[in-house]
Amino acid sequence: MTDNANHLVPLLLDAEKAAQLLGIGERFFWGMHSTGELGPLPIKLGKRTLWSRFELEEWVRCRCPRRETG
């Protein structure tokens, strides 16, 4: 039996990995999040703040719209 754990793609990403996925710096990523330029909202799991890989990829496919307010 082969170990597929090394080939798993995480569904949730911390800010560092999410920024890498988007090709931007982590500091810029946090700035986009705080101003609403980053569309997807994070998921809180305990003390961790994570973003859905699927939502980030979909956000880019939609041409990176600003987060809806209200």
Phi, psi and omega in degrees: 000135181268153179268108180274357183300329180287347183251006180286140176257120183296140178276331180244136184237141172284176185300321180297311181289323178296317178298318178299317179302321181277348180078029179232168178284154181297322179297317177296319178303311180296323177297317178297320179298314185290334180266353181089003177289331177274114185298303185294138175272150180283166175249130178265122174237102187063234179269357183272143175247119186229154178241145178286125177302317180301314181295321178295315180296319178294320179301317178293318178300329179273011177072033170058055179291152175296155178296138176292138176255149177103000000 
